[in-house]
């Protein structure tokens, strides 16, 4: 298979707003031991990409300096020691950066087959989101059948995935959203109730919906003043899982509910995890969620697709929070 010497990629220069993004030409990355080289058909746009572009989320020292954490495409080269994949395999992958490009490197353990029945565009919407939801909602949040979960940002890519995964595990799902259109979208993918935080007091509404018991698990990406409110909303032995701080991470909080209700406050990030841990998560997804994807029980919700050259518009849309579901970049027919 012929691999060109150069490729298109998105550069964010020294950082700044979405307008700093530009499409440039550079060398195709060399595949290292244990890695695969993927000819990218589509790539997902995620909040961490926006944070990296703005200078607030630098990549690990051993990662690509370029943007893009999830892709789908075709394997065109194998690194030394890779035996589980072959050239020509159609896959999706969690990358360590560099996904906004014609070619991207991924450790072989972070690569997954395209679920049967899904397009490459749909598959490219899976890795970053599904890895994050499984690691936090299922593993750290320990969400179980019959429990109630509150998902903040229900209409985001993470939120809509979390709603579907939670329902597939037999949970009752409440979520917060910013308008009626987003509320309906969340209901359509399985949420039992969607609370418009601009029109309703989400604390009072959540307590009303749970008969003042509260919820067992909260998945939060907001932080700031939400933290203390979340503690009030958790039931006895409840778990609060923090996956981002769209507002501040520095707050003054009354921690008494943590002790009185025997709560767990935890959280995690995905990118700094070692390759072995990401590979373990990939196998969990393949075992538990890939059959659900192939059966249509959970599916990515794609809001809008941009060509690679319009990555700046994609980032602007992400930061506007007007989207419902995933924002994608399409590099070739998928």
GIFENMO-V16777 format. One record per helix or strand. SS is the DSSP state (A for helix, B for strand). FROM is the first residue (numbers start at 1). LEN is the number of residues. If there is no record, write none. Layout:
BEGIN
{{SS | FROM | LEN} {SS | FROM | LEN}}
END
This chain:
BEGIN
{{B | 6 | 6} {A | 18 | 3} {B | 22 | 6} {B | 35 | 11} {A | 47 | 8} {B | 70 | 9} {B | 90 | 5} {B | 101 | 1} {B | 103 | 5} {A | 108 | 3} {B | 111 | 3} {A | 120 | 5} {A | 127 | 14} {B | 148 | 4} {B | 156 | 1} {A | 157 | 12} {B | 172 | 6} {A | 180 | 9} {B | 193 | 4} {A | 202 | 8} {B | 215 | 6} {A | 226 | 8} {B | 234 | 9} {A | 256 | 5} {B | 264 | 4} {A | 275 | 14} {A | 290 | 5} {B | 302 | 6} {A | 308 | 13} {B | 325 | 6}}
END
